[in-house]
Amino acid sequence: MTVTQVEEDPGGVLAAVDGLATAVEENAEDERLLVRRLRELREGRAEGRSWRDLLGPDERPSVLGLTGRIIGRLTDASGKLRRALARGLRLEGATIATIAERFGVSHQRISALLRREDRPTDL
């Protein structure tokens, strides 16, 4: 494969790589905030405060909200990368069976993945 072909980004793989990198960077910030919030919960309970008090409406974003945001962001970005990699490998001539072997899933899973539009991960 030539440099020009790589720069053209067949299958959108490089865009998906960039998307996952961005998601990881954003998650790193949220994870630091989540750790602080979890420590605050632990300390608050050690002080005898109620869960109702600790999980009040002032807690924004909430521990569960942060957790969901982190998981959702990573799930979405990694799913896009999987689909883009499968498309990119297929465009390079890889068989579905070969792609499945590399991904560690069945060939049926890869066939389904290649038929899907970009949406949250399916692998």
QUITA-V222472 format. One record per pair of residues at least 6 apart in sequence whose C-alpha atoms are under 6 Angstrom apart, sorted by the first residue. I is the first residue (numbers start at 1). GAP is how many residues later the second one is. D is the distance in Angstrom with one decimal. If there is no record, write none. Layout:
i={I & I}
gap={GAP & GAP}
d={D & D}
This chain:
i={10 & 11 & 11 & 11 & 12 & 13 & 13 & 16 & 16 & 20 & 23 & 27 & 75 & 76 & 76 & 79 & 79 & 96 & 97 & 100 & 100 & 100}
gap={78 & 73 & 76 & 77 & 72 & 71 & 72 & 64 & 65 & 57 & 50 & 43 & 46 & 44 & 45 & 41 & 42 & 11 & 10 & 6 & 7 & 10}
d={5.7 & 5.3 & 5.2 & 4.5 & 5.6 & 4.8 & 5.6 & 6.0 & 4.8 & 4.9 & 6.0 & 5.5 & 6.0 & 4.7 & 5.9 & 5.8 & 3.8 & 5.8 & 5.3 & 5.5 & 5.1 & 5.9}
